[in-house]
Amino acid sequence: GLKNSGLFILESYTPKQIDIKTGGPNNIDFLMTKIDLLEELNGLNFTILQETTREIQEGQGHNGMSAVVQVLANKIN
């Protein structure tokens, strides 16, 4: 559980990542979208909720342009 006014930070691959092939899961069930997160994180106040493409350099298997969803939210009292 997230405490009241606590921050939630997340970056995850989106389903578009499967076609880019620069890392991440190949199983669509492990990938997230803005709409999925709005439903799953109901009750949070979103400061950032965006899908974007950015370059990732995170070691072998996770390099290059990547499709991600980014979240910064806090729990509303």
N, C-alpha and C positions, 0 to 999 in steps of 0.2 A: 503494500500500500504506500501510496504517495501522501506525505503529510500535507495539511492545508498550506497553501502558498508554495509548496515544493515545486521544483522544476523538473520537467521531463524532457530529455534530449535524446533524439534518435536520428540516425541516418541508416537507410536500408536500400537495397536494390529494388527497382521496379521491374515489372514483367518485360519492359523494353530491353533490359539487360541481357536477356537470353539471346537476342539477335546481335548484340554488340560483341559478346564473347570475350570480355576482358576480365573475367572472374565472376565470382558469385555463384549461387545455386542454379542448377539447371531445372529444378522442380518449381513450377509456378506457384505451388502452395506455400513456398518459403519467401515469396516476393510480395511487396506491398505497394499500394497506391494511396493517393490522397483520400479517395473515397473510403477505402478500407479503414484507414486510420481515423477518419472522422467518426465512423461508426464504432470502432473498437475503443476509442479514447473519448467517448461521449462524457461530458462533464468537465473536460479540461478547457482552459482558455488558451487558444493558439496565438502565439506571437509570430511564429513562422510555421507555415505548412505549405511546402512547395515541392513539385517534381522538377528536376533539373538534370542536366548532363554536365559532368565535371571530370577533370583528370584526377585519377587516383594512382598513387604510388605506394602500395602497401605490401611490398615483398613479392616473391614469386607467386604468380597466379592471380594477382590483383593489380594489374598495371594498365593504364591507358584510360581513354574516355569511358565513362560509366554512367548509366542511367540510375539516378537515386531519388528517393523522397527524403526530405529533411523536415524535422519537427523540433520546435522549441515551444513548450507549453507549460502552464502552471495549473495547479489544482485550485479550483474555486472553492471557497469555504462553504 
